[in-house]
Amino acid sequence: MLHSALALSLLFITVSSNLAIIIKKEKKSPQTLSRGWGDDIIWVQTYEEGLFHAHKSNKPLMVIHHLENCQYSQALKKVFAQNEEIQEMAQNNFIMLNLMHETSDKNLSPDGQYVPRIMFVADPSLTVRADITGRYSNRLYTYEPQDLPLLIENMKKALRLIQSEL
């Protein structure tokens, strides 16, 4: 009786440890394309890929330009990644792209090359919306951590515009 109880206990321990290993392996690893902006968001790799998916899915494309060594980019990234409403909208309603390099595409720098900047492509012409901007007149597409309410409102505006223009 003691022998069978011991054998049963060893079997239970073995099965439990193997099950724990399987569960650990299935855990989703963070996407490297997120670069800290939201590991549960599906990110596209290029602007062209983003335009393709935006057109195909009828979702707005949100483009985030940032640099790893920029304190303003890092501060915005931190609050962006922690904001549940932004993360939920980005996951479910947007095609998302974050770029850490400048592009030769003038459509992505209509008022200059600075970081951080967030732009929306939310219409059938697949161009950056000039009517969805931040609060600065000299850097139209920049946002700071305290600008999250404006960013959330602009995300909602992009969603409304893409629905009304289809």
Secondary structure, DSSP 4 states (H G I P E B T S, - for coil): -HHHHHHHHHHHHHHHHHHHHHHHHHSPPPPGGGTTS-TTS-B-SSHHHHHHHHHHHT--EEEEE--TT-HHHHHHHHHHHH-HHHHHHHHHH-EEEEESS--S-GGG-TT---SSEEEEE-STT--B-TTS--S-SSSTT---GGGHHHHHHHHHHHHHHHHHT-
